[in-house]
Amino acid sequence: MGNLLHVGATVMCPHGGRATLLPSQSRVQAGTQPVATLADVYTIAGCAFAPGGKPQPCVTIQWVTPSARIQVNGQPAILQSSVGLCQSAEKIPQGPPLVTVVQQRAAGQ
């Protein structure tokens, strides 16, 4: 269970990079901002992860477990409690995203 993610939610990679939601829909909103779905793209900027000296910054988030019950325009919604993986440009998993700020009115499972 968790609150619905939306465009204004604060989501970061484990290395401090900021994630930005590019919504695939704008019809369903929390407040005045589109709700996040599995079809959306999350891009990450500002990650400086460089294990062993080779830069491998997080550039995107792949959500693994979206909402099991809430659908938005036929796509599962993303919740604060959803599990995701931050990935490098080479699709190497870098760790889970951190959701720190999210709207407080709409929640689901």
All heavy atoms as an XYZ file, in Angstrom:
779
protein
N       0.842     -1.176      0.000
C       0.000      0.000      0.000
C       0.886      1.238      0.000
O       1.943      1.256      0.610
C      -0.895     -0.010      1.231
C      -1.798      1.161      1.313
S      -3.427      0.587      1.729
C      -4.276      2.107      1.701
N       0.462      2.265     -0.696
C       1.225      3.495     -0.730
C       0.506      4.583     -1.504
O      -0.473      4.328     -2.194
N       1.002      5.783     -1.390
C       0.429      6.912     -2.110
C       0.840      6.861     -3.578
O       1.924      6.394     -3.916
C       0.883      8.228     -1.484
C       0.285      8.428     -0.109
O      -0.590      7.692      0.312
N       0.762      9.413      0.595
N      -0.040      7.374     -4.447
C       0.249      7.407     -5.877
C       1.373      8.391     -6.183
O       1.389      9.502     -5.655
C      -0.995      7.840     -6.653
C      -2.178      6.881     -6.663
C      -3.405      7.560     -7.243
C      -1.842      5.646     -7.461
N       2.304      7.966     -7.034
C       3.329      8.888     -7.513
C       2.714      9.777     -8.588
O       1.793      9.361     -9.294
C       4.518      8.131     -8.107
C       5.714      7.952     -7.165
C       5.341      7.135     -5.973
C       6.877      7.386     -7.894
N       3.239     10.981     -8.724
C       2.758     11.942     -9.699
C       3.950     12.750    -10.210
O       5.071     12.586     -9.728
C       1.697     12.844     -9.074
C       2.219     13.680     -7.949
N       2.744     13.143     -6.791
C       2.321     15.015     -7.818
C       3.133     14.122     -5.995
N       2.891     15.271     -6.596
N       3.710     13.621    -11.162
C       4.792     14.387    -11.777
C       5.611     15.161    -10.747
O       6.825     15.241    -10.845
C       4.234     15.349    -12.860
C       5.283     16.344    -13.304
C       3.736     14.552    -14.050
N       4.992     15.705     -9.714
C       5.706     16.511     -8.730
C       6.386     15.739     -7.616
O       7.014     16.344     -6.747
N       6.299     14.412     -7.615
C       6.937     13.613     -6.564
C       8.460     13.739     -6.666
O       9.008     13.881     -7.753
C       6.530     12.149     -6.680
N       9.122     13.680     -5.518
C      10.584     13.724     -5.503
C      11.110     12.293     -5.462
O      10.897     11.575     -4.493
C      11.102     14.519     -4.287
O      10.580     15.843     -4.354
C      12.620     14.572     -4.289
N      11.774     11.894     -6.547
C      12.342     10.551     -6.674
C      13.812     10.719     -7.048
O      14.141     11.500     -7.940
C      11.607      9.728     -7.762
C      12.178      8.333     -7.873
C      10.109      9.676     -7.481
N      14.680      9.976     -6.354
C      16.122     10.075     -6.597
C      16.724      8.685     -6.762
O      16.178      7.708     -6.263
C      16.791     10.799     -5.439
C      16.258     12.206     -5.232
S      16.958     13.002     -3.803
C      18.547     13.427     -4.452
N      17.871      8.638     -7.432
C      18.614      7.382     -7.496
C      19.395      7.250     -6.183
O      19.512      8.215     -5.433
C      19.535      7.359     -8.716
S      21.072      8.281     -8.566
N      19.950      6.074     -5.885
C      20.671      5.889     -4.624
C      21.951      6.728     -4.509
O      22.534      6.820     -3.438
C      21.006      4.398     -4.584
C      20.492      3.789     -5.808
C      19.838      4.834     -6.637
N      22.357      7.373     -5.614
C      23.594      8.159     -5.613
C      23.322      9.654     -5.674
O      24.225     10.436     -5.929
C      24.463      7.723     -6.798
C      24.483      6.240     -6.958
N      23.777      5.593     -7.946
C      25.076      5.283     -6.214
C      23.945      4.290     -7.815
N      24.727      4.071     -6.776
N      22.068     10.046     -5.490
C      21.712     11.460     -5.426
C      21.235     12.091     -6.714
O      20.924     13.278     -6.737
N      21.137     11.330     -7.788
C      20.617     11.868     -9.045
C      19.118     12.081     -8.949
O      18.414     11.318     -8.291
N      18.608     13.117     -9.586
C      17.189     13.459     -9.533
C      16.440     12.845    -10.708
O      16.854     12.991    -11.862
C      17.050     14.980     -9.542
C      15.655     15.519     -9.625
C      15.001     15.543     -8.250
N      13.618     15.933     -8.373
C      13.070     16.936     -7.747
N      13.790     17.659     -6.924
N      11.811     17.211     -7.902
N      15.334     12.141    -10.406
C      14.522     11.518    -11.445
C      13.406     12.468    -11.871
O      12.821     13.172    -11.047
C      13.923     10.214    -10.935
N      13.122     12.472    -13.170
C      12.056     13.289    -13.734
C      11.093     12.377    -14.471
O      11.508     11.554    -15.289
C      12.634     14.325    -14.721
O      13.571     15.142    -14.031
C      11.543     15.204    -15.298
N       9.805     12.546    -14.184
C       8.764     11.741    -14.824
C       8.316     12.392    -16.121
O       7.981     13.578    -16.148
C       7.564     11.605    -13.878
C       6.278     11.032    -14.458
C       6.475      9.598    -14.908
C       5.165     11.113    -13.444
N       8.322     11.618    -17.200
C       7.753     12.026    -18.478
C       6.458     11.233    -18.632
O       6.485     10.070    -19.047
C       8.715     11.727    -19.623
C      10.100     12.350    -19.493
C      11.040     11.818    -20.554
C      10.000     13.856    -19.555
N       5.304     11.832    -18.263
C       4.056     11.075    -18.227
C       3.539     10.696    -19.609
O       3.694     11.445    -20.569
C       3.085     12.026    -17.523
C       3.616     13.385    -17.797
C       5.117     13.233    -17.886
N       2.927      9.518    -19.683
C       2.330      9.052    -20.933
C       0.864      9.448    -21.023
O       0.232      9.275    -22.052
C       2.461      7.532    -21.038
O       1.779      6.920    -19.955
N       0.326      9.980    -19.932
C      -1.075     10.403    -19.912
C      -1.190     11.662    -19.055
O      -0.356     11.915    -18.206
C      -1.977      9.280    -19.380
C      -1.732      8.868    -17.940
C      -2.480      9.759    -16.937
O      -3.581     10.223    -17.200
N      -1.857     10.010    -15.794
N      -2.230     12.432    -19.305
C      -2.452     13.642    -18.503
C      -3.887     13.736    -18.006
O      -4.249     14.690    -17.347
C      -2.099     14.887    -19.324
O      -2.921     14.953    -20.475
N      -4.674     12.726    -18.303
C      -6.096     12.752    -17.941
C      -6.333     12.524    -16.457
O      -7.147     13.198    -15.836
C      -6.824     11.702    -18.758
C      -8.291     11.725    -18.575
C      -8.955     10.756    -19.520
N     -10.393     10.836    -19.366
C     -11.220     10.034    -19.934
N     -10.778      9.090    -20.736
N     -12.507     10.153    -19.742
N      -5.646     11.552    -15.864
C      -5.828     11.233    -14.445
C      -4.763     11.975    -13.655
O      -3.564     11.809    -13.907
C      -5.733      9.711    -14.196
C      -5.891      9.393    -12.718
C      -6.779      8.977    -15.030
N      -5.217     12.793    -12.706
C      -4.297     13.644    -11.971
C      -4.490     13.520    -10.463
O      -5.564     13.193     -9.990
C      -4.482     15.110    -12.380
C      -4.206     15.346    -13.834
C      -4.269     16.808    -14.201
O      -4.677     17.659    -13.435
N      -3.838     17.109    -15.414
N      -3.426     13.810     -9.740
C      -3.460     13.949     -8.284
C      -3.214     15.437     -8.049
O      -2.116     15.924     -8.310
C      -2.388     13.106     -7.619
N      -4.245     16.137     -7.625
C      -4.152     17.589     -7.556
C      -4.207     18.118     -8.970
O      -5.186     17.923     -9.677
N      -3.141     18.712     -9.420
C      -3.080     19.232    -10.796
C      -1.975     18.577    -11.608
O      -1.607     19.076    -12.661
C      -2.840     20.758    -10.772
O      -1.591     21.006    -10.102
C      -3.961     21.486    -10.054
N      -1.458     17.434    -11.116
C      -0.323     16.798    -11.784
C      -0.654     15.365    -12.182
O      -1.245     14.620    -11.399
C       0.886     16.837    -10.869
C       1.268     18.260    -10.518
C       2.430     18.327     -9.565
O       2.963     17.316     -9.129
N       2.859     19.524     -9.241
N      -0.245     14.955    -13.402
C      -0.527     13.597    -13.859
C       0.032     12.525    -12.917
O       1.124     12.668    -12.369
C       0.166     13.523    -15.217
C       0.240     14.937    -15.682
C       0.438     15.749    -14.431
N      -0.736     11.451    -12.764
C      -0.350     10.299    -11.951
C       0.598      9.423    -12.769
O       0.439      9.274    -13.984
C      -1.616      9.510    -11.541
C      -1.266      8.181    -10.905
C      -2.478     10.344    -10.612
N       1.599      8.838    -12.109
C       2.589      7.984    -12.777
C       2.030      6.590    -13.043
O       1.310      6.034    -12.212
C       3.849      7.874    -11.918
N       2.383      6.035    -14.204
C       1.992      4.673    -14.565
C       3.216      3.892    -15.037
O       4.280      4.469    -15.276
C       0.943      4.657    -15.692
O       1.569      5.019    -16.923
C      -0.237      5.562    -15.391
N       3.032      2.605    -15.218
C       4.112      1.740    -15.689
C       4.575      2.119    -17.101
O       5.715      1.881    -17.474
C       3.663      0.277    -15.650
C       4.722     -0.783    -15.835
C       5.790     -0.685    -14.755
C       4.087     -2.165    -15.801
N       3.704      2.769    -17.882
C       4.049      3.161    -19.245
C       4.912      4.426    -19.305
O       5.462      4.752    -20.348
C       2.775      3.390    -20.060
N       5.044      5.127    -18.196
C       5.805      6.379    -18.169
C       7.305      6.133    -18.191
O       7.781      5.056    -17.849
C       5.462      7.188    -16.914
C       4.018      7.612    -16.868
O       3.351      7.617    -17.924
O       3.541      7.939    -15.769
N       8.034      7.167    -18.553
C       9.490      7.117    -18.572
C      10.020      8.004    -17.449
O       9.591      9.146    -17.305
C      10.051      7.604    -19.931
C      11.562      7.673    -19.898
C       9.555      6.716    -21.055
N      10.910      7.451    -16.647
C      11.625      8.217    -15.625
C      13.065      8.365    -16.083
O      13.757      7.369    -16.284
C      11.619      7.486    -14.278
C      10.458      7.837    -13.388
C       9.285      7.107    -13.416
C      10.557      8.895    -12.493
C       8.233      7.429    -12.584
C       9.507      9.229    -11.655
C       8.343      8.486    -11.699
O       7.312      8.810    -10.878
N      13.516      9.596    -16.264
C      14.916      9.841    -16.589
C      15.613     10.386    -15.345
O      14.988     11.022    -14.506
C      15.064     10.835    -17.748
O      14.446     12.063    -17.387
C      14.433     10.291    -19.019
N      16.917     10.130    -15.244
C      17.693     10.559    -14.077
C      18.835     11.448    -14.555
O      19.539     11.112    -15.507
C      18.252      9.347    -13.301
C      17.102      8.472    -12.804
C      19.136      9.804    -12.146
C      17.533      7.158    -12.192
N      19.014     12.565    -13.867
C      20.117     13.481    -14.159
C      20.877     13.747    -12.868
O      20.302     13.777    -11.786
C      19.586     14.791    -14.739
N      22.178     13.918    -12.976
C      22.990     14.286    -11.824
C      23.569     13.135    -11.033
O      24.148     13.346     -9.975
N      23.457     11.909    -11.523
C      24.062     10.768    -10.835
C      25.549     10.715    -11.196
O      25.911     10.766    -12.361
C      23.388      9.461    -11.243
S      24.149      7.993    -10.511
N      26.378     10.595    -10.183
C      27.831     10.577    -10.405
C      28.454      9.221    -10.063
O      29.637      9.142     -9.772
C      28.484     11.674     -9.579
N      27.667      8.148    -10.107
C      28.153      6.827     -9.732
C      29.268      6.383    -10.678
O      29.102      6.361    -11.895
C      27.008      5.827     -9.764
C      27.349      4.467     -9.236
C      27.911      4.310     -7.986
C      27.078      3.335     -9.979
C      28.208      3.047     -7.486
C      27.370      2.076     -9.497
C      27.936      1.931     -8.243
N      30.427      6.028    -10.119
C      31.583      5.589    -10.908
C      32.340      4.494    -10.162
O      33.412      4.729     -9.622
C      32.497      6.774    -11.203
N      31.799      3.248    -10.131
C      32.509      2.174     -9.438
C      33.784      1.798    -10.180
O      33.782      1.642    -11.392
C      31.497      1.028     -9.457
C      30.678      1.276    -10.681
C      30.604      2.779    -10.818
N      34.868      1.700     -9.457
C      36.135      1.314    -10.072
C      36.664      2.313    -11.081
O      37.458      1.969    -11.931
N      36.184      3.544    -11.015
C      36.677      4.572    -11.912
C      35.923      4.715    -13.221
O      36.083      5.690    -13.937
N      35.104      3.707    -13.597
C      34.334      3.796    -14.838
C      32.973      4.412    -14.541
O      32.192      3.844    -13.779
C      34.132      2.421    -15.458
C      33.327      2.479    -16.742
C      33.051      1.118    -17.325
C      32.225      1.268    -18.587
N      31.640      0.035    -19.019
N      32.650      5.548    -15.118
C      31.338      6.161    -14.874
C      30.200      5.242    -15.306
O      30.214      4.715    -16.413
C      31.365      7.430    -15.719
C      32.809      7.711    -15.938
C      33.488      6.377    -15.968
N      29.278      4.997    -14.425
C      28.082      4.205    -14.694
C      26.873      4.917    -14.071
O      26.171      4.349    -13.245
C      28.206      2.804    -14.081
C      29.134      1.881    -14.797
C      28.560      1.424    -16.127
O      27.371      1.316    -16.318
N      29.436      1.153    -17.064
N      26.620      6.163    -14.435
C      25.533      6.891    -13.782
C      24.163      6.292    -14.093
O      23.943      5.725    -15.166
C      25.654      8.292    -14.370
C      26.301      8.092    -15.699
C      27.248      6.938    -15.489
N      23.279      6.426    -13.142
C      21.890      6.026    -13.347
C      21.269      6.987    -14.350
O      21.479      8.199    -14.259
C      21.111      6.105    -12.039
S      21.762      5.050    -10.725
N      20.531      6.460    -15.333
C      19.894      7.315    -16.333
C      18.389      7.088    -16.448
O      17.682      7.913    -17.013
C      20.541      7.160    -17.728
C      21.989      7.643    -17.704
C      20.445      5.746    -18.231
N      17.901      5.971    -15.903
C      16.475      5.677    -15.997
C      16.045      4.776    -14.842
O      16.882      4.179    -14.162
C      16.136      5.017    -17.352
O      14.719      4.965    -17.510
C      16.695      3.620    -17.455
N      14.722      4.691    -14.641
C      14.163      3.785    -13.639
C      13.254      2.789    -14.346
O      12.402      3.172    -15.150
C      13.337      4.537    -12.572
C      14.219      5.511    -11.809
C      12.677      3.538    -11.605
C      13.451      6.413    -10.843
N      13.442      1.513    -14.047
C      12.568      0.442    -14.528
C      11.747     -0.023    -13.332
O      12.299     -0.598    -12.393
C      13.389     -0.715    -15.103
C      12.569     -1.902    -15.534
C      11.691     -1.580    -16.722
O      12.141     -0.995    -17.694
N      10.445     -1.964    -16.646
N      10.447      0.238    -13.339
C       9.598     -0.193    -12.227
C       9.289     -1.669    -12.375
O       8.926     -2.133    -13.455
C       8.319      0.642    -12.174
C       8.621      2.064    -11.833
C       8.711      3.108    -12.693
C       8.938      2.578    -10.539
N       9.057      4.247    -12.010
C       9.196      3.959    -10.690
C       9.023      2.013     -9.264
C       9.539      4.780     -9.617
C       9.359      2.833     -8.194
C       9.612      4.192     -8.365
N       9.457     -2.428    -11.293
C       9.306     -3.879    -11.310
C       7.946     -4.301    -10.764
O       7.308     -5.187    -11.314
C      10.443     -4.551    -10.500
C      10.313     -6.048    -10.520
C      11.797     -4.114    -11.037
N       7.508     -3.685     -9.683
C       6.216     -4.030     -9.083
C       5.363     -2.782     -8.912
O       5.464     -2.092     -7.907
C       6.371     -4.743     -7.729
O       7.165     -3.924     -6.874
C       7.001     -6.101     -7.863
N       4.525     -2.494     -9.911
C       3.599     -1.377     -9.787
C       2.390     -1.792     -8.938
O       2.380     -2.884     -8.365
C       3.186     -1.118    -11.239
C       3.260     -2.473    -11.868
C       4.413     -3.165    -11.191
N       1.383     -0.952     -8.898
C       0.162     -1.273     -8.172
C      -0.485     -2.529     -8.741
O      -0.557     -2.714     -9.954
C      -0.832     -0.109     -8.271
O      -2.073     -0.476     -7.710
N      -0.966     -3.382     -7.858
C      -1.648     -4.606     -8.289
C      -3.132     -4.359     -8.555
O      -3.778     -5.147     -9.225
C      -1.498     -5.686     -7.223
N      -3.660     -3.238     -8.052
C      -5.101     -3.005     -8.141
C      -5.507     -1.748     -8.891
O      -6.624     -1.670     -9.377
C      -5.692     -2.946     -6.741
C      -5.565     -4.255     -6.013
C      -6.296     -4.218     -4.715
N      -6.165     -5.509     -4.050
C      -6.791     -5.843     -2.978
N      -7.596     -4.984     -2.409
N      -6.623     -7.024     -2.437
N      -4.653     -0.759     -8.964
C      -5.038      0.510     -9.576
C      -4.484      0.604    -10.986
O      -3.288      0.420    -11.207
C      -4.530      1.704     -8.747
C      -5.153      1.657     -7.362
C      -4.849      3.023     -9.440
C      -4.606      2.692     -6.422
N      -5.371      0.886    -11.936
C      -4.980      1.079    -13.322
C      -5.370      2.491    -13.745
O      -6.417      3.002    -13.355
C      -5.686      0.066    -14.221
C      -5.361     -1.366    -13.888
C      -4.726     -2.083    -15.036
O      -4.946     -1.782    -16.180
N      -3.907     -3.067    -14.713
N      -4.507      3.102    -14.549
C      -4.762      4.424    -15.110
C      -4.673      4.279    -16.625
O      -3.613      3.950    -17.153
C      -3.723      5.447    -14.602
C      -3.920      6.794    -15.270
C      -3.783      5.574    -13.090
N      -5.794      4.463    -17.286
C      -5.858      4.293    -18.749
C      -5.291      2.941    -19.179
O      -4.538      2.842    -20.148
C      -5.126      5.428    -19.465
C      -5.823      6.756    -19.284
O      -7.021      6.802    -19.020
N      -5.088      7.833    -19.411
N      -5.592      1.900    -18.430
C      -5.163      0.543    -18.771
C      -3.758      0.177    -18.332
O      -3.302     -0.935    -18.594
N      -3.052      1.075    -17.666
C      -1.695      0.807    -17.196
C      -1.656      0.799    -15.675
O      -2.325      1.624    -15.035
C      -0.727      1.885    -17.695
C      -0.462      1.834    -19.170
C       0.348      0.610    -19.554
O       1.251      0.191    -18.836
N       0.023      0.034    -20.690
N      -0.893     -0.109    -15.054
C      -0.776     -0.101    -13.593
C      -0.169      1.213    -13.098
O       0.777      1.736    -13.697
C       0.170     -1.267    -13.291
C       0.122     -2.130    -14.510
C      -0.137     -1.205    -15.657
N      -0.723      1.738    -12.013
C      -0.197      2.959    -11.402
C       1.084      2.641    -10.631
O       1.311      1.506    -10.211
C      -1.236      3.558    -10.462
N       1.916      3.670    -10.439
C       3.131      3.543     -9.630
C       2.840      4.160     -8.269
O       2.309      5.268     -8.181
C       4.336      4.259    -10.286
C       4.590      3.722    -11.696
C       5.577      4.129     -9.411
C       4.966      2.265    -11.767
N       3.157      3.411     -7.218
C       2.924      3.851     -5.844
C       4.241      4.183     -5.159
O       5.312      3.758     -5.599
C       2.226      2.745     -5.052
C       0.929      2.180     -5.620
C       0.473      0.983     -4.797
C      -0.131      3.247     -5.692
N       4.146      4.893     -4.056
C       5.335      5.190     -3.253
C       6.012      3.900     -2.807
O       7.227      3.832     -2.691
C       4.946      6.038     -2.048
C       6.118      6.512     -1.221
C       5.690      7.462     -0.119
O       4.511      7.627      0.152
N       6.659      8.080      0.509
N       5.228      2.840     -2.617
C       5.759      1.555     -2.169
C       6.176      0.631     -3.324
O       6.663     -0.476     -3.092
C       4.717      0.840     -1.314
O       3.520      0.651     -2.063
N       6.002      1.068     -4.577
C       6.382      0.238     -5.730
C       7.898      0.010     -5.743
O       8.669      0.866     -5.324
C       5.966      0.913     -7.035
O       4.563      0.951     -7.165
N       8.276     -1.154     -6.252
C       9.698     -1.504     -6.338
C      10.196     -1.189     -7.743
O       9.545     -1.511     -8.730
C       9.915     -3.003     -6.019
C      11.365     -3.404     -6.229
C       9.455     -3.311     -4.610
N      11.353     -0.544     -7.802
C      11.959     -0.227     -9.081
C      13.461     -0.401     -9.026
O      14.038     -0.602     -7.955
N      14.094     -0.333    -10.192
C      15.555     -0.410    -10.295
C      16.055      0.760    -11.119
O      15.598      0.983    -12.239
C      15.987     -1.707    -10.978
C      15.875     -2.978    -10.185
C      16.182     -4.180    -11.065
C      16.821     -2.949     -9.003
N      17.001      1.496    -10.562
C      17.701      2.519    -11.337
C      18.695      1.786    -12.223
O      19.316      0.811    -11.790
C      18.413      3.497    -10.404
S      17.272      4.433     -9.368
N      18.828      2.242    -13.465
C      19.703      1.551    -14.414
C      20.634      2.537    -15.108
O      20.276      3.692    -15.346
C      18.876      0.846    -15.481
C      17.999     -0.255    -14.939
C      17.165     -0.905    -16.024
O      16.803     -0.278    -17.003
N      16.871     -2.180    -15.842
N      21.813      2.037    -15.475
C      22.764      2.816    -16.270
C      22.316      2.779    -17.731
O      21.367      2.084    -18.082
C      24.162      2.222    -16.146
O      24.221      0.971    -16.823
N      23.033      3.497    -18.581
C      22.722      3.491    -20.013
C      22.872      2.093    -20.610
O      22.227      1.760    -21.601
C      23.624      4.475    -20.744
N      23.708      1.249    -19.981
C      23.910     -0.129    -20.436
C      22.919     -1.091    -19.794
O      23.086     -2.304    -19.869
C      25.340     -0.555    -20.127
C      26.379      0.279    -20.851
C      27.796     -0.008    -20.382
O      27.988     -0.777    -19.406
O      28.721      0.542    -20.984
N      21.896     -0.548    -19.118
C      20.846     -1.329    -18.437
C      21.372     -2.133    -17.260
O      20.817     -3.154    -16.882
C      20.111     -2.254    -19.405
C      19.454     -1.549    -20.557
C      18.278     -0.761    -20.088
C      17.553     -0.154    -21.285
N      16.725      0.948    -20.937
N      22.468     -1.688    -16.656
C      23.012     -2.342    -15.474
C      22.269     -1.821    -14.248
O      22.213     -0.610    -14.032
C      24.523     -2.064    -15.334
C      25.271     -2.628    -16.542
C      25.068     -2.642    -14.029
C      26.716     -2.195    -16.628
N      21.663     -2.709    -13.439
C      20.954     -2.258    -12.239
C      21.906     -1.583    -11.256
O      22.999     -2.082    -10.993
C      20.392     -3.545    -11.636
C      20.401     -4.538    -12.746
C      21.554     -4.152    -13.621
N      21.487     -0.430    -10.724
C      22.332      0.352     -9.824
C      21.746      0.486     -8.425
O      22.358      1.096     -7.572
C      22.546      1.762    -10.396
C      23.017      1.800    -11.818
C      24.465      1.361    -11.985
O      25.006      0.607    -11.193
N      25.091      1.812    -13.029
N      20.549     -0.039     -8.198
C      19.915      0.059     -6.890
C      18.510      0.616     -6.995
O      18.087      1.072     -8.057
N      17.783      0.592     -5.892
C      16.390      1.044     -5.907
C      16.276      2.566     -5.864
O      17.117      3.242     -5.270
C      15.807      0.435     -4.631
C      16.981      0.357     -3.711
C      18.163      0.044     -4.592
N      15.219      3.111     -6.498
C      14.979      4.539     -6.394
C      14.481      4.897     -4.993
O      13.902      4.062     -4.298
C      13.900      4.809     -7.443
C      13.210      3.512     -7.618
C      14.230      2.446     -7.329
N      14.716      6.132     -4.597
C      14.270      6.628     -3.305
C      13.162      7.643     -3.538
O      13.383      8.665     -4.191
C      15.429      7.287     -2.559
C      16.712      6.467     -2.454
C      17.854      7.323     -1.953
C      16.484      5.275     -1.558
N      11.973      7.353     -3.027
C      10.842      8.277     -3.142
C      10.757      9.028     -1.827
O      10.483      8.433     -0.788
C       9.526      7.520     -3.424
C       8.364      8.498     -3.520
C       9.650      6.678     -4.683
N      11.020     10.338     -1.856
C      11.073     11.096     -0.613
C       9.880     12.021     -0.400
O       9.499     12.272      0.730
C      12.365     11.925     -0.520
O      12.454     12.784     -1.647
C      13.585     11.020     -0.482
N       9.286     12.541     -1.482
C       8.132     13.416     -1.349
C       7.090     12.978     -2.366
O       7.389     12.794     -3.539
C       8.501     14.898     -1.613
C       7.281     15.781     -1.542
C       9.558     15.367     -0.630
N       5.844     12.821     -1.910
C       4.749     12.405     -2.774
C       3.452     13.016     -2.249
O       3.380     13.363     -1.055
C       4.676     10.850     -2.838
C       4.277     10.245     -1.531
C       3.783     10.378     -3.959
N       2.461     13.166     -3.101
C       1.184     13.723     -2.660
C       0.564     12.822     -1.599
O       0.850     11.627     -1.558
C       0.240     13.934     -3.857
C      -0.076     12.690     -4.676
C      -1.121     11.771     -4.045
O      -2.032     12.231     -3.366
N      -0.976     10.490     -4.265
N      -0.262     13.373     -0.746
C      -0.789     12.632      0.404
C      -2.271     12.319      0.328
O      -2.831     11.777      1.272
C      -0.506     13.431      1.689
C       0.960     13.653      1.959
C       1.693     12.356      2.215
O       1.298     11.548      3.047
N       2.777     12.143      1.482
N      -2.948     12.621     -0.770
C      -4.410     12.446     -0.833
C      -4.851     11.103     -1.400
O      -5.838     10.545     -0.956
C      -5.022     13.557     -1.646
C      -4.956     14.870     -0.935
C      -5.698     15.915     -1.679
N      -5.715     17.138     -0.913
C      -6.581     18.085     -1.069
N      -7.517     17.972     -1.977
N      -6.527     19.152     -0.330
N      -4.180     10.594     -2.426
C      -4.627      9.365     -3.095
C      -3.646      8.238     -2.820
O      -2.452      8.361     -3.054
C      -4.742      9.601     -4.596
N      -4.191      7.115     -2.318
C      -3.369      5.949     -1.997
C      -4.019      4.710     -2.597
O      -5.188      4.712     -2.964
C      -3.213      5.794     -0.499
N      -3.244      3.638     -2.701
C      -3.766      2.398     -3.229
C      -2.861      1.222     -2.937
O      -1.883      1.350     -2.220
N      -3.211      0.082     -3.530
C      -2.428     -1.151     -3.359
C      -1.929     -1.625     -4.696
O      -2.478     -1.437     -5.705
C      -3.253     -2.246     -2.719
C      -3.569     -1.982     -1.288
C      -4.317     -3.143     -0.666
O      -4.953     -3.924     -1.340
N      -4.260     -3.242      0.633
